[in-house]
Every structure is written in structure tokens, then in C-alpha cells.
């Protein structure tokens, strides 16, 4: 089993809230949603275009496989309010 270095999780837990912009990720990012994070990403799409927004990993329920394209797709719809954790600190 590979161990994950503690630096991966950053120095402190940093929560965020935002709004789902898209739930149709590009190939290779299946299971993620595009998020505009409050206080970080401007509401003005001219400042930060949708193509530059991050694709956030979604936590799956324990009954979902979560690998190799198996399991359930996220049902978080565009416009939904979301919250998450930055895994890389600042």
C-alpha cells in the first residue's frame, strides 16, 4: 500500500463554498463538477472564464464503486450550492 505524504493535505483544513457550474467533465475527470468558489472566483465570467475554473472531486456514497467508470454519476446539478475542502492548503 502506498503511503500519502502528510504535506499533500496542506498545513490547515481550508473549507470552501461555491456553486456548481457544470456536471459534465472532460474525459479523464469523470465524477467531478466544475465549481465557481465564493471569494476566490469572480462572478464575472469575463474575469474568470468557465474554462479556467477547477473540477472538484465529489465524494461518492459507500455503495458506489468509485473506480474505472463504475458506480453512480454525480447528481449535483449546475446552480447547486456546494462546499468542499482544499487538499493542498493555500
Wavefront OBJ file of the C-alpha trace (Angstrom):
o trace
v 0.000 0.000 0.000
v 1.324 3.426 -0.920
v 1.575 5.955 1.847
v 0.450 9.524 1.175
v 2.828 12.197 2.464
v 1.229 14.477 5.042
v 2.266 17.538 3.009
v -0.366 16.559 0.443
v -3.121 17.623 2.814
v -1.735 21.107 3.315
v -0.998 22.954 6.518
v -4.575 23.511 7.724
v -8.005 22.413 6.631
v -9.413 25.048 4.315
v -13.100 24.839 3.531
v -14.837 26.500 0.621
v -18.347 27.141 -0.584
v -19.279 27.679 -4.185
v -21.723 26.998 -6.959
v -21.701 24.083 -9.395
v -21.232 25.425 -12.915
v -21.161 22.126 -14.822
v -21.506 18.417 -14.061
v -20.230 17.245 -17.458
v -16.467 16.846 -17.018
v -13.930 16.352 -19.782
v -12.550 12.866 -20.393
v -10.292 11.766 -17.574
v -12.070 13.858 -14.922
v -15.188 11.700 -14.626
v -17.065 12.101 -11.342
v -16.069 15.758 -10.915
v -18.011 19.004 -11.085
v -16.880 22.437 -12.215
v -17.102 24.887 -9.300
v -17.006 28.679 -9.030
v -15.701 29.193 -5.464
v -17.099 32.125 -3.479
v -14.441 34.674 -2.505
v -11.882 33.207 -4.903
v -13.516 33.229 -8.325
v -15.229 36.374 -9.515
v -18.882 36.100 -10.587
v -17.865 37.950 -13.744
v -17.197 35.358 -16.443
v -15.019 37.940 -18.221
v -12.635 37.932 -15.208
v -12.524 34.155 -14.833
v -13.991 32.191 -17.746
v -15.667 28.868 -17.066
v -12.869 27.006 -18.883
v -10.433 28.211 -16.182
v -12.483 27.010 -13.194
v -11.406 23.911 -11.235
v -13.026 20.484 -11.476
v -13.698 19.351 -7.915
v -13.689 15.698 -6.898
v -17.039 14.617 -5.471
v -17.305 12.256 -2.517
v -19.231 9.154 -3.509
v -21.553 7.207 -1.221
v -20.167 3.946 0.126
v -22.391 1.870 -2.195
v -20.688 3.309 -5.291
v -17.619 1.649 -6.774
v -15.913 4.963 -7.497
v -13.315 3.452 -9.851
v -12.940 2.540 -13.509
v -16.140 4.306 -14.528
v -18.254 2.014 -12.361
v -20.800 3.202 -9.841
v -23.106 6.172 -9.963
v -22.665 9.538 -11.623
v -22.953 12.664 -9.557
v -26.420 14.164 -9.430
v -25.191 17.621 -8.450
v -26.783 19.946 -10.985
v -25.498 23.272 -12.305
v -26.585 26.063 -9.958
v -26.384 23.879 -6.837
v -24.633 25.305 -3.773
v -21.655 23.114 -2.812
v -18.950 23.010 -0.173
v -15.596 21.289 -0.080
v -12.085 21.093 1.280
v -8.879 22.266 -0.380
v -6.500 19.306 -0.115
v -3.450 21.411 -0.954
v -3.656 24.089 1.749
v -3.404 27.656 0.474
l 1 2 3 4 5 6 7 8 9 10 11 12 13 14 15 16 17 18 19 20 21 22 23 24 25 26 27 28 29 30 31 32 33 34 35 36 37 38 39 40 41 42 43 44 45 46 47 48 49 50 51 52 53 54 55 56 57 58 59 60 61 62 63 64 65 66 67 68 69 70 71 72 73 74 75 76 77 78 79 80 81 82 83 84 85 86 87 88 89 90
